[in-house]
Amino acid sequence: MSILRVEDLTRTYSSGGRDLMVLHGVSFTLEPGDTFSIVGPSGSGKTTLLGLCAGLDRATSGSVYLNDIRLDTLNEDQRAAIRNQHVGFIFQNFQLLPTLTALENVMVPLELRGEKGAKQTAQSLLERVGLGQRGHHYPTQLSGGEQQRVSLARAFANRPKILFADEPTGNLDADTSATVIDLLFELNREAGTTLVLVTHDLDLAAKTNRIIRIKGGTMVNG
């Protein structure tokens, strides 16, 4: 069974009384454990495609099946429940909760699922990303690379079937980026998670098993 199936996906927005087509006719399938990059110039529709695949937005036409669940037939609450159950996220700007410590940020998805031992699991994940002694620090007390490592720990906390990463090294310097990417792929291999990566970095994209290119909202190769 595929983990992600995208069928003839189109997304159109209304702007100034006109329809603006951001994506048109995108189709692909991912198997469990695949690593997959979406590349293309700024404004090509990459992040829009990622949001549709994760159920953060709804397509104008076409379908997305995540773990064999058709997302476009669900309401927002139902899609949120699917994300909590099956999906992890890593964002360019980290999106840690500023009023929570690093440990508490990693605990959030575990607590939302009502899991026991959330604190111990979160601490173990922080140790795995090299931040075992930094759990009591708030995001503003951490460097960009440390914040992204916290977000990595958080993303893997609920053992996702699929992980969506949107420009995960976009705000990091080259050395820090290399550390974060090595950790991302190590954790992904250990967990057997499917990885979907949006990036401008072709060297990073080359680390994945498959690459698609989006240009002008259309898939130009598979």
N, C-alpha and C positions, 0 to 999 in steps of 0.2 A: 504494500500500500504506500502511495506517495505521501510525503509529509506536507508538501505544498504544491497545489496545482492552480495555475493561472490560465484562464481561458478567455481570449479575445477581449482583453481589458481595455476600456476606454474611460477617460475622465475629462469632463468638460466643465469649465467654470463660466459663470456670467460675469462680464466686466464691462461697465459703461454701456449697457444695453446690447452688448455683443457676446456671442459664445466663443470662449477661448479653449481650444482643445489642447490639453496638456499631455495626455497619453492617448495612443490610438492602436488598438488591435494587438496588444502585447499578450503573448502566450508562452508558457514554459512549465516544466514539471521538475520538482526536486524530490529525490529519494532520501530516506532517513540517513543522516551522517554525511550528506553532501556538504561541500564548502563552495560558495557561490558568490561572485562579485558582480555588481551592477556599476558600470562605469559610463562616463559621458560628460560633456561640458556642462558648466553651470546653466541652470534653467532648462535642462533637457528632459526633466521629469523623473529623475532618479529617486529623489526623496518622496515625491508623490507616489511612485510605484511601491516604495517600501511601506509607506503608510497604508496603502490599500491592502498589501499582502498581510500586514499585521492587524487589519481590522480597525485601524485608527480613523479611517475615512471610508466612504462608500463609493464604489464606481458608478459612473453614469450608465454603463452597460458592461456586460461580461460578468464573469464569476471568479471568485477566489475560494478554493477549498483548502482549509488548514486542518491537517490531521483528519481528513475526510469529512470535515464539517463545513458546510457552505456558509460563508460569512455574510454574503449579501442578502440573505433571507432573515438575518438576525437584527434585533434592535441594539442600541448602544449598550444597555446593561448586559445583554446576553454576550455581546462581543467582548466586553470588559471581563466577564467571567471566563471566557475562552482564553483571553490573554493571560489572566492570572494563573490559569491551569497549565498552559502549554508554552508560553512565550517569555523570552528574556529580551531586554533592550540595553544597548549601549549608545549614548549620544555624544556628539562632539562637545557639547557644553556641560557634560557630566550629569546635570539635573539631579544632584543630591539635594536633600531637604536641609536647608541651612540651620534650622533650629534643632536638628538631631545630630548626635555624634556619628562618627564613622561606623561604630558597631550598631547603633540604632538604625542607621540607614540600611545596612545589610539585613537587619532583622525584619524590616517592613514587609517584604513579600512573604516571609515565613509566617508572620503574625496575621497577615490578611488571609492566609490559608488555614489559620487555626492550628498550626503545627506545634507540637510540644518540643521543648529543647531548642527553641529559636536562638537563644543567646549563645548556647554552646556551639551550634551549627555556624552562626555568624562569626564567632570568634575563630573557629577553625578555618573558615574561608578567608578571613583577614590574614591569618598566619600563612595561608597558602599563597597569597599575593604579596607577602613580605611586609605586612603592616600589623602584625600581631601586637606590637607595643603602641600602636597609634589609635586604638579603638575609641579612646576617650576624647579624641580631638574632634573639633567641629570642622566642617569643610573649609572655612576661611583660614583655619590654622594649618591647612595642608597645601602642598604644591599642586600644580595642575596634574602632574604625573601621579601623585598619590591619590588625588581625587578620582582619576580615571581608574586606578587600581581598586579603589573602593567600589566604583560602579561596576567593575568586572565581578567582584565578589558578590555584589547585590544581584547582578544578572544571572549568575549561576545558582543563587540561593534556592530557587524553587525547582531546580533540576529541569530546566525547560527542554522541550523537544526541539524547539527552533529558537535561534538567537538572531535578532536583527541589530546590526551595528551600522550607525549612520555617521560616516567620517570620524571614526573613533580616535584618530590621531590628529585631527584637524587643528586642535589648539595646543599641540605639544611640539617641543623641539625634536630634532632628529634622534638624539640619543635616548630621550625619554620615550619617544614613539617606538623605537626598536624594543625596549623593555616591555612596553604594554602589549605590542603585537605578539611577541614571543609568549607572553603569559596567556593572551587570548587563544592562541592556537593550541597551547599545551592544555589549558582547561577544556577547550572544545574537544580535543582528542580523548582526554580522560573521561569526559561525560558522554561522548558519542552524540553530541548535539549537532543538528543541522545549522550551518552558519550562512547567513545572508548579509553581505557586506556592501555598503555603498561607499565608494571612494573615488577621489581624483588621482590617487597614487597608483600608477600602473605597476610599480614594483610590489606593492602590497597586494593588488589584485592578482598578480601572477602566483601568489602563494596559495590561492584557492584552486579547486579542481576545475571549475567552470567560470567563464566570464561572459556576460552579455553586455552589449553596448547600446545605449539609448541615445538617439539623436533626434531632436525635434519631436520628442514624444513617441518615436517609433523604434522598435527593436531592429537594429541594422545587421546584427548577426547573432548566432547562438553558440 
